Amino acid sequence: MTVNVLAEDDFADLLGDAPAWQERALCSQTDPEAFFPEKGGSVTEAKRICRLCEVEAECLEYALANNERFGIWGGTTERERRRLKRRVA
Ligand code: SF4
């Protein structure tokens, strides 16, 4: 009998749940509205929290891979992520 072992992120994908790194997301312990400001709203506080977050790189990678269009992810705004994607394209 063969037993396949899946990584935590694989399970999350199969179940449609959040990836495992999100359990360590600093924003989950703060005001989520700061990460989805109204148009023209400040992103300063969200970006400050991202700089302290231990999963900033994973978060940004996820946002780029999944074309997250709204909110602050991995310390970047939508516009900054679009710029990053154009640079690597
Ligand atoms: S990098 Fe920012 S948006 Fe991403 S998990 Fe950390 S605090 Fe949240």
Residues whose N, C-alpha, C, O or C-beta is under 5 A from the ligand:
A	BS01	SF4	A25 L26 C27 I49 C50 C53 V55 E56 C59 I72 W73 G74 G75
